[in-house]
Each structure stands twice: as C-alpha cells, then as structure tokens.
Amino acid sequence: MARTTRKILEMALVSLDTIRPAVSNKWDSTKSYIKDTRARALVFNPVVEKVETAVAKAERLLSSKLISIRERQILAEVEYLERELYEAKKRLVASKTLKSFGVTSWKYLKIEAVPPMTVNFFNGPTGRKMEAFVGKLTNGFIGAIQTRIKEIDQEEERNRRELAAAMKAREARLIAEAKKKEAERLKAIARKAAEAVKKAAALAAKQKAEMEATKAKEEKQTKTKKPKAKAKAKSKRKPKGKGKGKSKAKPRKRRPRKKK
C-alpha cells in the first residue's frame, strides 16, 4: 500500500513538472504577443503580477509538499523492509537450525528408536524417499526465505537509491528555484530601472519642450516690442529748424561789478 501511494505521488510530481513548463511557456508567449498591442494594460499591471507570484508560490508549495510526503513514504518503506528483513533472517536461522537438529535426530531415531520390525522400512528405499521428500520441503522453505531476504535486500537498496536521488533532486530544485527567484528579482529591478529611465527621459523631454516653447514665446514678444519702442522714440524727437509760434530766447543783461 505504501509503495502504491508513493507511485501515485511520483506520478503527480512528474505530471506537475511536465505541465508547469508548458503552461509557463504558453503564458510567456501570450504576454509577448499582447505586449505590443492595445491590451498591454490588461496583462502588464500590478494585479496580474501579484496573481503570477501567488500562483508560482502555490505551485512551489504544492510541489514541496508532495516531495516531502514522497520522502516520508520512502523512509517508511525502508523501515518496514528493515523490520521484515530482520524477521526473515530470524526465520532463516531458525529453519537452518531446525533442519540441522532434525537431520541429526532422524539419523539417531531411525537406528535406535524405530520399532524392530520397521528397521528395513525406514532404512530402505521407502525411508530414503521419505527423507528426500521431507528434505525437499525443508530446503524449499529455506530457499523461499532466502529468496525473500534477497528480494528485501534489493528493494531496500532500491529505496535507498531513490531516497538519495530524491534528496539530490530536491537540493537541485531548491538551487534552481533560488536562481530563478534571483533572476526574477534582478529582472524586476532592471524593469523598474528602465521604467524610471523612461520616465526621466520623458520628463526631461517635456521640460525641454516647455523651455523651448517659453523661449520662443519670449523671443516673439521681444520682436513685437522693438518696433513699437522705435516708433515711440521717433515721435518724441524734436524737429530741426524754426518752429512755428516759437521765439528765440533774449540774451540776459550783465550787471556791472562795483569797484571797491
């Protein structure tokens, strides 16, 4: 039962490892297609990123749980096989001891303890057939125990190899997940930096355009003010020559200085 459960867990893990990359690749290709369309905002937004993170986290958690359950099943199988191996070896030792004791006892009994009229029966062909039959049964029982011990040893060794492979695969998986997480973090940082650079460039371009527009406006206003100023200066300038209705100023008389 434990082995069947472990096989089901292994099938679930294989299915998960097969389905996850296919779904991930399909989703990435869909995002790449939508990236250059008007529906970009439906995919590239914080809500979708949170959903992607939650799904990835749930998938990693599920996979980790299944791997942990499978490892516990393998350990339980190894412990069960160790107990069964111990019991089988005990039965084997008991069977070999019993066989040795039975052979020795039978050799003594068929000579010393059989009834007088049955000596030829037990020591003749019929007795030898009986001995061969009993020996065959005993050897078959001992051989079955030895075969079972061999099978248990092989099964235990296989389970130990599977456990070691599972631990190694788990370690490799953790390393791969750490690398993937780090790559995603660096990718997010690079994306945020690119967005910041893009925003800064857009802001600088906007400010430059505003400055150019302000400068052009000021230059236009300056050009329109200059002709008006010249016209005003011309209108204030006095005309040369005699003016109508105006007389020359009379010279002032000098007063004589008094002598002391």
C-alpha positions as CSV (number, residue, x, y, z in Angstrom):
1,M,0.0,0.0,0.0
2,A,2.8,2.4,0.9
3,R,4.6,1.6,-2.4
4,T,1.3,2.2,-4.3
5,T,0.9,5.6,-2.6
6,R,4.5,6.5,-3.4
7,K,4.0,5.6,-7.0
8,I,0.9,7.8,-7.2
9,L,2.9,10.7,-5.6
10,E,5.7,10.2,-8.1
11,M,3.1,10.3,-11.0
12,A,1.7,13.5,-9.6
13,L,5.1,15.1,-9.4
14,V,6.0,14.1,-12.9
15,S,2.7,15.5,-14.2
16,L,3.3,18.7,-12.3
17,D,6.9,19.0,-13.6
18,T,5.5,18.4,-17.2
19,I,2.5,20.7,-17.0
20,R,4.2,23.7,-15.3
21,P,6.8,24.5,-18.0
22,A,4.2,24.1,-20.8
23,V,1.8,26.5,-19.1
24,S,4.6,28.9,-18.3
25,N,5.9,28.9,-21.9
26,K,2.3,29.4,-23.2
27,W,1.7,32.3,-20.8
28,D,5.0,34.0,-21.7
29,S,4.3,33.7,-25.4
30,T,0.8,35.2,-24.8
31,K,2.3,38.1,-22.8
32,S,4.9,38.7,-25.6
33,Y,2.1,38.8,-28.1
34,I,0.0,41.2,-26.1
35,K,2.9,43.4,-25.2
36,D,2.8,45.3,-28.5
37,T,-1.0,45.7,-28.6
38,R,-3.5,48.0,-27.0
39,A,-4.4,45.3,-24.5
40,R,-1.0,45.7,-22.8
41,A,-2.5,47.2,-19.7
42,L,-4.7,44.1,-19.2
43,V,-1.6,41.9,-18.7
44,F,1.2,44.2,-17.6
45,N,-0.2,45.6,-14.3
46,P,0.4,45.1,-10.6
47,V,-2.7,42.8,-10.2
48,V,-1.5,40.3,-12.8
49,E,2.0,40.4,-11.3
50,K,0.5,39.6,-7.9
51,V,-1.6,36.7,-9.3
52,E,1.5,35.3,-11.1
53,T,3.5,35.5,-7.9
54,A,0.7,33.8,-5.9
55,V,0.3,31.0,-8.5
56,A,4.1,30.4,-8.6
57,K,4.2,30.3,-4.8
58,A,1.3,27.9,-4.6
59,E,2.9,25.7,-7.2
60,R,6.2,25.6,-5.3
61,L,4.4,24.9,-2.0
62,L,2.4,22.0,-3.6
63,S,5.5,20.5,-5.2
64,S,7.4,20.8,-1.9
65,K,4.6,19.1,0.0
66,L,4.4,16.3,-2.5
67,I,8.1,15.8,-2.4
68,S,8.1,15.8,1.4
69,I,5.3,13.2,1.5
70,R,7.1,11.0,-1.0
71,E,10.3,11.2,1.0
72,R,8.4,10.2,4.2
73,Q,6.8,7.3,2.3
74,I,10.3,6.1,1.1
75,L,11.6,6.3,4.7
76,A,8.6,4.4,5.9
77,E,9.2,1.7,3.3
78,V,12.8,1.4,4.2
79,E,11.9,1.0,7.9
80,Y,9.3,-1.6,7.0
81,L,11.7,-3.5,4.8
82,E,14.3,-3.5,7.6
83,R,11.9,-5.0,10.0
84,E,10.7,-7.6,7.5
85,L,14.3,-8.4,6.7
86,Y,15.1,-8.9,10.3
87,E,12.2,-11.2,10.8
88,A,13.0,-13.2,7.6
89,K,16.6,-13.6,8.8
90,K,15.4,-14.8,12.1
91,R,13.1,-17.4,10.4
92,L,16.0,-18.5,8.2
93,V,18.3,-19.0,11.1
94,A,15.6,-20.9,12.9
95,S,14.8,-23.0,9.9
96,K,18.5,-23.9,9.3
97,T,18.9,-24.8,13.0
98,L,15.7,-26.8,13.0
99,K,16.9,-28.6,9.8
100,S,20.2,-29.5,11.3
101,F,18.6,-30.7,14.5
102,G,16.0,-32.7,12.6
103,V,18.6,-34.4,10.4
104,T,20.7,-35.3,13.4
105,S,17.7,-36.5,15.4
106,W,16.4,-38.6,12.5
107,K,19.7,-40.3,12.0
108,Y,19.6,-41.3,15.6
109,L,16.0,-42.3,15.7
110,K,15.9,-44.4,12.6
111,I,18.7,-46.5,14.1
112,E,18.0,-46.5,17.8
113,A,14.3,-45.7,18.2
114,V,12.4,-47.3,15.4
115,P,10.3,-50.4,16.1
116,P,12.2,-53.7,15.5
117,M,10.0,-54.8,12.6
118,T,10.3,-51.4,10.8
119,V,14.1,-51.0,10.5
120,N,14.2,-52.1,6.9
121,F,11.3,-49.8,6.1
122,F,12.9,-46.7,7.4
123,N,16.4,-47.6,6.2
124,G,15.3,-48.9,2.8
125,P,14.1,-47.2,-0.4
126,T,10.9,-46.1,1.1
127,G,12.6,-44.4,4.0
128,R,15.1,-42.7,1.7
129,K,12.1,-41.4,-0.4
130,M,10.5,-40.1,2.8
131,E,13.8,-38.4,3.7
132,A,14.2,-36.9,0.3
133,F,10.6,-35.6,0.3
134,V,11.0,-34.0,3.8
135,G,14.4,-32.7,2.8
136,K,13.0,-31.2,-0.3
137,L,10.2,-29.5,1.6
138,T,12.6,-28.2,4.2
139,N,15.0,-26.9,1.5
140,G,12.2,-25.3,-0.4
141,F,11.0,-23.5,2.7
142,I,14.6,-22.3,3.5
143,G,15.1,-21.4,-0.2
144,A,11.9,-19.3,-0.1
145,I,13.1,-17.5,3.0
146,Q,16.5,-16.8,1.3
147,T,14.8,-15.6,-1.9
148,R,12.6,-13.3,0.2
149,I,15.6,-12.0,2.0
150,K,17.3,-11.3,-1.3
151,E,14.2,-9.5,-2.6
152,I,14.0,-7.4,0.6
153,D,17.7,-6.5,0.3
154,Q,17.2,-5.5,-3.3
155,E,14.1,-3.5,-2.5
156,E,15.7,-1.8,0.4
157,E,18.7,-0.9,-1.7
158,R,16.5,0.5,-4.5
159,N,14.5,2.5,-1.9
160,R,17.8,3.9,-0.5
161,R,18.9,4.9,-4.0
162,E,15.5,6.5,-4.7
163,L,15.7,8.4,-1.4
164,A,19.2,9.6,-2.2
165,A,18.1,10.6,-5.7
166,A,15.0,12.4,-4.3
167,M,17.2,14.3,-1.8
168,K,19.6,15.2,-4.6
169,A,16.8,16.3,-6.9
170,R,15.3,18.3,-4.0
171,E,18.6,20.1,-3.5
172,A,18.9,20.8,-7.2
173,R,15.3,22.0,-7.3
174,L,15.9,24.4,-4.4
175,I,19.1,25.7,-6.1
176,A,17.2,26.2,-9.3
177,E,14.3,27.9,-7.6
178,A,16.8,30.2,-5.8
179,K,18.5,31.1,-9.1
180,K,15.1,31.6,-10.7
181,K,14.0,33.8,-7.9
182,E,17.2,35.8,-8.0
183,A,16.8,36.2,-11.8
184,E,13.2,37.4,-11.4
185,R,14.3,39.9,-8.7
186,L,17.1,41.2,-11.0
187,K,14.7,41.3,-13.9
188,A,12.2,43.3,-11.8
189,I,14.9,45.7,-10.7
190,A,16.0,46.1,-14.3
191,R,12.4,46.7,-15.4
192,K,11.9,49.3,-12.7
193,A,15.2,51.0,-13.6
194,A,14.2,51.0,-17.3
195,E,10.8,52.5,-16.4
196,A,12.5,55.1,-14.2
197,V,14.9,56.0,-17.0
198,K,12.0,56.2,-19.5
199,K,10.0,58.4,-17.1
200,A,13.0,60.6,-16.5
201,A,13.7,60.9,-20.3
202,A,10.0,61.7,-20.9
203,L,10.1,64.3,-18.1
204,A,13.3,65.8,-19.5
205,A,11.9,66.0,-23.0
206,K,8.7,67.6,-21.6
207,Q,10.7,70.2,-19.7
208,K,12.9,70.8,-22.7
209,A,9.9,71.3,-24.9
210,E,8.3,73.7,-22.3
211,M,11.6,75.6,-22.0
212,E,11.8,75.9,-25.8
213,A,8.2,77.0,-26.0
214,T,8.8,79.6,-23.3
215,K,12.0,80.8,-25.0
216,A,10.2,81.1,-28.4
217,K,7.4,83.0,-26.8
218,E,9.8,85.4,-25.1
219,E,11.7,85.9,-28.4
220,K,8.4,86.6,-30.2
221,Q,7.3,89.1,-27.5
222,T,10.7,90.8,-27.8
223,K,10.5,91.1,-31.5
224,T,7.0,92.6,-31.3
225,K,8.0,95.2,-28.7
226,K,11.1,96.6,-30.5
227,P,9.2,98.3,-33.4
228,K,6.8,100.0,-31.0
229,A,9.7,101.4,-29.0
230,K,11.4,102.7,-32.1
231,A,8.2,104.4,-33.3
232,K,7.7,106.0,-29.9
233,A,11.3,107.3,-29.8
234,K,10.8,108.9,-33.3
235,S,7.6,110.6,-32.2
236,K,9.4,112.2,-29.2
237,R,12.4,113.6,-31.2
238,K,12.3,117.5,-31.8
239,P,12.3,118.7,-35.3
240,K,15.3,120.8,-36.6
241,G,14.9,124.4,-37.7
242,K,12.4,127.2,-36.7
243,G,9.3,126.1,-35.3
244,K,6.0,128.0,-35.8
245,G,4.8,130.1,-33.0
246,K,8.1,129.9,-31.1
247,S,10.5,132.9,-30.5
248,K,14.2,133.0,-29.7
249,A,15.3,133.5,-26.2
250,K,16.6,137.0,-25.3
251,P,20.1,137.4,-24.1
252,R,20.5,138.3,-20.4
253,K,22.0,141.7,-19.4
254,R,25.2,141.6,-17.5
255,R,25.3,143.8,-14.4
256,P,28.5,145.8,-13.9
257,R,30.6,144.9,-10.9
258,K,31.1,147.5,-8.2
259,K,34.6,148.7,-7.5
260,K,35.8,148.6,-4.0
